[in-house]
Amino acid sequence: MKIYCLIASVILSFSTFSQKSYYFSDPLPSATSNIASVDKKFYGTYKSKTGTISYQFDAEGVSIISTSISSISRETIRESTVYDVRGKYIFGVFNNDSLPCVLEDEYYYFGVRNIDIFIGGRSQNILTQSATSNVYFLNVFENGNYVPIQLDFKGGKLTMNYFEYDLESTRFEFVAKQKTIETQYQKLVVLSPTEEEFETLRTIGVFELPRVFKR
């Protein structure tokens, strides 16, 4: 069984008290400075295969674009002074705008586009660049520490490689500076690797849970 540390921060419940969760005390790579955005040549919107989530890179930083499905009953619309359906569009969800909708089983279903700031604004997440010009790291702020995601830009594609490890992993023992925080259900291990130790982490494959997005 493996833990997959994703940009959505999933809370995991474990069956034993000896299991560990790993975080990093500082954004990685530690030798680089924080940056506001990726290089201009990588600007654009990168969509997942399913189309349910996209990442937008621009001068403002990084945004996550997703679509949530909502519904309103036909009866509610019939009695409402706010909502109105004309043809295949519903009005009233947003001021002065309409959304495509579908009627099914007495409910009108429609998609609502959500944009969340991932890098920039008041976000505590940190973007850094590696020594390789097309490789960046999104450092997701969580529990007062960071979980890094490696970003590889190549040929109009974005590959997001998530931080991955076995529950009983011993692969982090070589990191000299680390501390363990005991909680009721698990141990939180906070790593503070040197630049050399971080490169070793990349070599042993802790960023090998890829997800591909196309521009």
Rosetta blueprint (number, residue, H / E / L):
1 M L
2 K E
3 I E
4 Y E
5 C E
6 L L
7 I L
8 A L
9 S L
10 V L
11 I L
12 L L
13 S L
14 F L
15 S L
16 T L
17 F L
18 S L
19 Q L
20 K E
21 S E
22 Y E
23 Y E
24 F E
25 S L
26 D L
27 P L
28 L L
29 P L
30 S L
31 A L
32 T L
33 S L
34 N L
35 I E
36 A L
37 S L
38 V L
39 D L
40 K H
41 K H
42 F H
43 Y L
44 G E
45 T E
46 Y E
47 K E
48 S L
49 K L
50 T L
51 G L
52 T L
53 I E
54 S E
55 Y E
56 Q E
57 F E
58 D E
59 A L
60 E L
61 G E
62 V E
63 S E
64 I E
65 I E
66 S E
67 T E
68 S E
69 I E
70 S E
71 S E
72 I E
73 S E
74 R H
75 E H
76 T H
77 I H
78 R H
79 E H
80 S L
81 T L
82 V L
83 Y L
84 D E
85 V E
86 R E
87 G L
88 K L
89 Y E
90 I E
91 F E
92 G L
93 V L
94 F L
95 N L
96 N L
97 D L
98 S E
99 L E
100 P E
101 C E
102 V E
103 L E
104 E E
105 D L
106 E L
107 Y E
108 Y E
109 Y E
110 F E
111 G E
112 V E
113 R E
114 N E
115 I E
116 D E
117 I E
118 F E
119 I E
120 G L
121 G L
122 R L
123 S L
124 Q L
125 N L
126 I E
127 L E
128 T E
129 Q E
130 S L
131 A L
132 T L
133 S L
134 N L
135 V E
136 Y E
137 F E
138 L E
139 N E
140 V E
141 F E
142 E E
143 N L
144 G L
145 N E
146 Y E
147 V E
148 P E
149 I E
150 Q E
151 L E
152 D E
153 F E
154 K E
155 G L
156 G L
157 K E
158 L E
159 T E
160 M E
161 N E
162 Y E
163 F E
164 E E
165 Y E
166 D E
167 L L
168 E L
169 S L
170 T L
171 R L
172 F L
173 E L
174 F L
175 V L
176 A L
177 K L
178 Q E
179 K E
180 T E
181 I E
182 E E
183 T L
184 Q L
185 Y L
186 Q L
187 K E
188 L E
189 V E
190 V E
191 L E
192 S L
193 P L
194 T L
195 E H
196 E H
197 E H
198 F H
199 E H
200 T H
201 L H
202 R H
203 T H
204 I L
205 G L
206 V L
207 F E
208 E E
209 L E
210 P E
211 R E
212 V E
213 F E
214 K E
215 R L
